[in-house]
Amino acid sequence: MSALLRLALRAVARAGRFDVREDYQRVRALQRRLASLPTARYRTPTWDTFSDAPDGHRVPVRVFAPTERRREDLLLFFHGGGWVTGDIESYTPACATMADLTGCHVVSVDYRLAPEHPFPAGLEDCYGVARGLLEDPGRAGLTDPDRIVLVGDSAGGNLAAAVSLLLRESGHRVPSRQILLYPVTHYDHDPATSPFESVRRLGDRYRLTSTEVQDYLDLYVPYPALRRSRLVAPLMAEDLTGQPDTLVLSAGLDLLCDEGEAYGRALAAAGNRVRVHRLEEALHGVITLPRFARPLKEAYEVIDEFLEQGP
């Protein structure tokens, strides 16, 4: 990448920065306004989904059908947004694109957000939906639970990894595959103390900053002692055996790059099948780019290869 292009990317990223603690509600509203909703491309399912929280409340989901269905797989998607922003509305364009480019049905989960609902509320919602579909795939029109693939970007990648860990620990069926897109896997994003070079090198340069990640974590997990939990920071898990076949896609210009790749290596060291692929010239948030964007095209080429291998 040329120096001029890097400078332009940095300028665009800085222009869009905000104070997570003060502005998260305005960001939510802006995301919804910017989401261009495709017509007749999604539906509310006839089957119910439930959280694993004590009250077992209903978790909204939205089902996206591809223009041309090429696979029987169902992609169960957990959106990003730092556990604080993002929702089923703002991720509708990205999910419609995901359905079209993979040829799969995509089920987007509208889990509860912090700070109104801090950890573990969002995780309980994602876990409850995943467990319910894996135990009874017929609800989604599937006969084979191995056709259910967990997918998440950023904080959603964190939730997907945590759900897989929790399913195995609880003795429930684990998904056959998971796709983690530039996931959060560690608790420390302070350039002065982080173990990762990408945090020190990119923490204040591009779209996502160290300060923003730390603010998101503060809102998601108000109690600092819990942030080292494997269900908040999957890289801290002592036992990573029995996890799904995993694709980790990292972004080369993202401060989360190194920790996502480190999680992939840790999964592989525990005996799991893992592919790690770095999108060298990509910023954080690749999955929300327009279809013509080169990093998005590269991302889906890799995802397509991974899905082609089957369960």
C-alpha positions as CSV (number, residue, x, y, z in Angstrom):
1,M,0.0,0.0,0.0
2,S,1.3,3.4,-0.9
3,A,2.1,6.0,1.7
4,L,-0.5,8.3,0.2
5,L,-3.2,5.7,0.5
6,R,-2.3,5.0,4.1
7,L,-2.5,8.7,4.9
8,A,-5.9,9.0,3.3
9,L,-7.2,6.0,5.2
10,R,-5.9,7.4,8.5
11,A,-7.6,10.8,7.8
12,V,-10.9,9.1,7.0
13,A,-10.7,7.0,10.2
14,R,-9.9,10.0,12.4
15,A,-12.8,12.0,11.0
16,G,-15.2,9.3,12.1
17,R,-14.0,8.9,15.7
18,F,-16.3,9.4,18.7
19,D,-16.4,9.1,22.4
20,V,-17.8,5.7,23.1
21,R,-19.0,6.5,26.6
22,E,-20.8,9.7,25.7
23,D,-21.9,9.0,22.1
24,Y,-22.9,5.3,21.9
25,Q,-26.6,6.1,21.7
26,R,-26.1,8.6,18.9
27,V,-23.9,6.1,17.1
28,R,-26.7,3.5,17.3
29,A,-29.2,5.9,15.8
30,L,-26.8,6.9,13.0
31,Q,-26.1,3.3,12.2
32,R,-29.8,2.6,11.8
33,R,-30.3,5.6,9.5
34,L,-27.3,4.6,7.3
35,A,-28.5,1.0,6.9
36,S,-30.2,0.8,3.5
37,L,-32.7,-2.0,4.0
38,P,-33.1,-4.4,1.0
39,T,-36.7,-5.1,0.3
40,A,-38.1,-8.6,0.4
41,R,-34.8,-10.1,1.3
42,Y,-35.3,-11.1,4.8
43,R,-38.0,-12.3,7.1
44,T,-38.8,-13.0,10.7
45,P,-38.7,-16.7,11.4
46,T,-41.7,-18.7,12.4
47,W,-39.7,-20.4,15.1
48,D,-38.9,-18.8,18.4
49,T,-35.4,-18.2,19.9
50,F,-34.7,-17.9,23.5
51,S,-31.9,-16.6,25.7
52,D,-30.2,-18.9,28.2
53,A,-30.6,-16.2,30.8
54,P,-32.8,-17.1,33.9
55,D,-35.8,-15.4,32.4
56,G,-35.4,-17.1,29.1
57,H,-36.6,-14.1,27.1
58,R,-37.2,-14.2,23.4
59,V,-34.2,-13.1,21.2
60,P,-35.1,-11.5,17.9
61,V,-33.5,-12.9,14.8
62,R,-33.7,-12.1,11.1
63,V,-33.3,-14.6,8.3
64,F,-31.6,-13.6,5.0
65,A,-32.0,-15.7,1.9
66,P,-29.4,-15.5,-0.9
67,T,-30.5,-14.6,-4.4
68,E,-29.1,-18.0,-5.5
69,R,-28.8,-20.7,-2.8
70,R,-25.6,-22.7,-3.4
71,R,-25.2,-24.4,0.0
72,E,-27.3,-26.0,2.6
73,D,-25.3,-24.3,5.4
74,L,-26.9,-21.9,7.8
75,L,-24.6,-19.0,9.0
76,L,-25.6,-18.0,12.5
77,F,-24.3,-14.4,12.7
78,F,-23.3,-12.3,15.7
79,H,-22.7,-8.7,14.8
80,G,-19.9,-6.4,15.9
81,G,-20.1,-3.0,17.5
82,G,-18.1,-3.5,20.7
83,W,-21.1,-5.2,22.5
84,V,-22.5,-1.6,22.7
85,T,-23.5,-0.5,19.2
86,G,-24.6,-2.4,16.1
87,D,-27.9,-4.3,15.9
88,I,-30.1,-6.3,13.6
89,E,-31.1,-3.2,11.6
90,S,-27.6,-1.7,11.0
91,Y,-26.2,-5.0,10.0
92,T,-29.0,-5.8,7.5
93,P,-27.0,-4.7,4.4
94,A,-23.9,-6.7,5.5
95,C,-26.0,-9.8,6.2
96,A,-27.8,-9.6,2.8
97,T,-24.4,-9.4,1.2
98,M,-23.2,-12.3,3.2
99,A,-26.1,-14.4,2.1
100,D,-25.5,-13.5,-1.6
101,L,-21.8,-14.0,-1.6
102,T,-21.8,-17.3,0.3
103,G,-25.0,-18.8,-1.2
104,C,-26.2,-19.6,2.3
105,H,-29.1,-18.6,4.6
106,V,-27.9,-16.2,7.2
107,V,-29.5,-15.8,10.6
108,S,-28.7,-12.5,12.3
109,V,-29.0,-12.5,16.1
110,D,-30.2,-9.3,17.9
111,Y,-28.6,-9.9,21.2
112,R,-28.9,-7.4,24.1
113,L,-26.4,-4.6,24.3
114,A,-24.3,-3.0,27.0
115,P,-24.3,-0.8,29.0
116,E,-28.0,-1.4,29.5
117,H,-27.4,-5.1,29.6
118,P,-23.7,-5.8,30.6
119,F,-21.9,-9.1,30.4
120,P,-23.1,-11.9,30.3
121,A,-26.5,-10.8,28.9
122,G,-25.4,-10.6,25.2
123,L,-23.4,-13.9,25.5
124,E,-26.5,-15.6,27.1
125,D,-28.6,-14.5,24.1
126,C,-26.1,-15.8,21.6
127,Y,-25.6,-19.0,23.5
128,G,-29.3,-19.7,23.9
129,V,-30.0,-19.3,20.2
130,A,-27.0,-21.4,19.1
131,R,-27.7,-24.2,21.6
132,G,-31.4,-24.2,20.6
133,L,-30.6,-24.5,16.9
134,L,-27.9,-27.1,17.3
135,E,-30.1,-29.3,19.5
136,D,-33.1,-28.9,17.1
137,P,-32.0,-27.8,13.7
138,G,-35.4,-28.8,12.3
139,R,-36.7,-25.5,13.6
140,A,-34.6,-23.8,10.9
141,G,-35.5,-26.3,8.2
142,L,-32.2,-28.3,8.6
143,T,-31.7,-32.0,9.1
144,D,-28.0,-31.9,9.9
145,P,-26.8,-29.7,12.8
146,D,-23.3,-29.8,11.3
147,R,-24.6,-27.4,8.7
148,I,-24.8,-24.6,11.3
149,V,-21.8,-22.4,11.2
150,L,-21.1,-19.7,13.8
151,V,-20.0,-16.4,12.3
152,G,-19.1,-13.1,14.1
153,D,-17.2,-10.0,13.4
154,S,-15.2,-8.0,16.0
155,A,-17.2,-8.2,19.3
156,G,-19.4,-10.7,17.4
157,G,-16.3,-12.8,16.7
158,N,-15.6,-12.7,20.4
159,L,-19.1,-13.9,21.2
160,A,-18.9,-16.7,18.6
161,A,-15.6,-18.0,20.2
162,A,-17.1,-17.7,23.7
163,V,-20.3,-19.5,22.7
164,S,-18.2,-22.4,21.3
165,L,-16.2,-22.6,24.5
166,L,-19.4,-22.5,26.6
167,L,-21.2,-25.2,24.6
168,R,-18.3,-27.6,25.0
169,E,-17.9,-26.8,28.7
170,S,-21.6,-27.3,29.3
171,G,-21.7,-30.7,27.5
172,H,-23.8,-29.5,24.6
173,R,-23.3,-30.1,20.9
174,V,-20.5,-27.8,19.5
175,P,-20.9,-26.4,16.0
176,S,-18.8,-28.1,13.4
177,R,-17.4,-24.8,12.1
178,Q,-16.9,-21.2,13.1
179,I,-15.7,-18.1,11.2
180,L,-14.1,-15.4,13.4
181,L,-13.7,-12.1,11.6
182,Y,-11.1,-9.8,13.3
183,P,-12.3,-11.0,16.7
184,V,-11.6,-9.5,20.1
185,T,-9.8,-12.3,22.1
186,H,-7.8,-10.5,24.8
187,Y,-8.6,-8.1,27.6
188,D,-5.7,-5.6,27.4
189,H,-5.7,-3.0,24.6
190,D,-3.5,-0.4,26.3
191,P,-0.4,0.2,24.1
192,A,1.7,0.5,27.2
193,T,0.9,-3.0,28.6
194,S,-0.6,-5.0,25.7
195,P,1.4,-8.1,24.7
196,F,0.5,-7.5,21.0
197,E,2.6,-5.5,18.6
198,S,-0.5,-4.5,16.5
199,V,-2.0,-2.7,19.5
200,R,1.2,-0.7,20.1
201,R,1.7,0.0,16.3
202,L,-1.9,0.7,15.3
203,G,-3.7,1.6,18.5
204,D,-4.3,5.3,17.5
205,R,-3.9,5.2,13.7
206,Y,-6.9,3.9,11.9
207,R,-10.6,3.2,12.2
208,L,-10.6,1.5,15.7
209,T,-8.5,2.8,18.5
210,S,-7.1,1.4,21.7
211,T,-9.1,3.9,23.7
212,E,-12.4,2.9,22.0
213,V,-11.8,-0.8,22.6
214,Q,-11.0,-0.2,26.3
215,D,-14.1,2.0,26.6
216,Y,-16.3,-0.7,25.0
217,L,-14.9,-3.3,27.4
218,D,-15.6,-1.0,30.3
219,L,-19.2,-0.7,29.3
220,Y,-19.6,-4.4,28.5
221,V,-17.8,-5.7,31.6
222,P,-18.0,-3.1,34.3
223,Y,-16.1,-5.3,36.8
224,P,-12.4,-5.3,35.8
225,A,-11.8,-8.7,37.5
226,L,-14.2,-10.4,35.0
227,R,-12.3,-9.1,31.9
228,R,-9.7,-11.9,32.2
229,S,-12.5,-14.5,32.0
230,R,-12.2,-16.9,29.1
231,L,-15.8,-15.9,28.2
232,V,-14.7,-12.3,27.8
233,A,-11.1,-13.0,26.6
234,P,-11.1,-16.4,24.9
235,L,-7.4,-16.3,24.5
236,M,-7.2,-16.8,28.3
237,A,-8.9,-20.1,28.2
238,E,-6.9,-22.9,29.7
239,D,-8.5,-25.6,27.7
240,L,-9.2,-25.0,24.0
241,T,-9.7,-28.6,22.9
242,G,-12.9,-29.8,21.2
243,Q,-13.5,-26.5,19.3
244,P,-15.0,-26.2,15.9
245,D,-13.0,-26.1,12.7
246,T,-12.1,-22.4,12.6
247,L,-11.4,-19.7,10.1
248,V,-9.8,-16.6,11.5
249,L,-9.8,-13.6,9.2
250,S,-7.6,-10.7,10.5
251,A,-7.1,-7.2,9.1
252,G,-3.6,-6.0,8.6
253,L,-4.4,-2.4,9.5
254,D,-6.4,-3.3,12.6
255,L,-5.1,-3.2,16.2
256,L,-6.9,-6.5,16.8
257,C,-4.9,-8.3,14.1
258,D,-2.3,-10.0,16.4
259,E,-4.7,-11.2,19.1
260,G,-7.1,-12.7,16.5
261,E,-4.2,-14.6,14.9
262,A,-2.9,-15.6,18.3
263,Y,-6.2,-17.2,19.1
264,G,-6.1,-19.1,15.9
265,R,-2.6,-20.4,16.8
266,A,-3.8,-21.4,20.3
267,L,-6.7,-23.3,18.8
268,A,-4.4,-25.1,16.5
269,A,-2.0,-25.9,19.3
270,A,-4.9,-27.5,21.2
271,G,-5.5,-29.9,18.3
272,N,-8.2,-28.1,16.4
273,R,-8.3,-27.6,12.6
274,V,-7.7,-23.9,12.0
275,R,-7.0,-21.6,9.1
276,V,-5.7,-18.1,9.7
277,H,-5.7,-15.6,6.9
278,R,-4.6,-11.9,7.0
279,L,-6.2,-9.3,4.8
280,E,-3.1,-7.3,4.5
281,E,-4.5,-3.9,3.4
282,A,-7.8,-4.1,5.3
283,L,-9.1,-1.9,8.1
284,H,-11.3,-3.1,11.0
285,G,-14.9,-3.6,9.8
286,V,-14.2,-5.3,6.5
287,I,-17.5,-7.2,6.5
288,T,-19.5,-3.9,6.3
289,L,-17.8,-2.5,3.2
290,P,-19.5,-2.2,-0.2
291,R,-19.4,-5.2,-2.4
292,F,-17.0,-3.7,-4.9
293,A,-14.3,-3.2,-2.2
294,R,-11.2,-5.3,-2.7
295,P,-10.7,-6.4,0.9
296,L,-14.4,-7.6,1.0
297,K,-13.9,-9.6,-2.2
298,E,-10.7,-11.2,-0.8
299,A,-12.5,-12.0,2.5
300,Y,-15.3,-13.8,0.8
301,E,-13.0,-15.7,-1.5
302,V,-11.4,-17.2,1.7
303,I,-14.8,-17.7,3.3
304,D,-16.0,-19.5,0.2
305,E,-13.0,-21.9,0.3
306,F,-13.6,-22.6,3.9
307,L,-17.3,-23.4,3.5
308,E,-16.6,-25.5,0.4
309,Q,-14.7,-28.0,2.6
310,G,-17.9,-28.8,4.3
311,P,-18.4,-30.1,7.9
